[in-house]
Amino acid sequence: MQAKYTVALALGAGFALGAGAIHGLHAASAPPAYVIGEIAVKDEAGYKNDFLPAAQKAIDDNGGKYIAGGFNKAFSITGDPPANRVVILQFENMDKVKAWRDVARDAQEKIGNKYATFRTFAVEGVAQY
């Protein structure tokens, strides 16, 4: 009788471990997501002092990290020249971008729009080869 319970317990534990592993693999299979921001800053001092600290905190709090960019760090290869501030952010996946955007939207609309015009979009990463 005890052998039946031992087998049942082992099967249950194996199932739970397998389900957890599959969940982990599924989460890891989501590609990273990148946010590209083209920001025409009109008041650099106000932008840096009043808006940027809140924006950076929202990025950090949602697992984002700066990959590239800054003030006057981009140049045009084709087409119109870029704005005076361009940034590229990386997030774990598109869901993290959406969570960040929900938080960042309020700060941009209440504070950031006083100092700059924003064009931001997200793109899903691809497998590297």
Summary of the structure (lengths in Angstrom):
residues: 129
radius of gyration: 22.0
end to end distance: 54.9
largest distance: 78.0
contacts: 330
relative contact order: 0.23
helix: 51%
strand: 25%
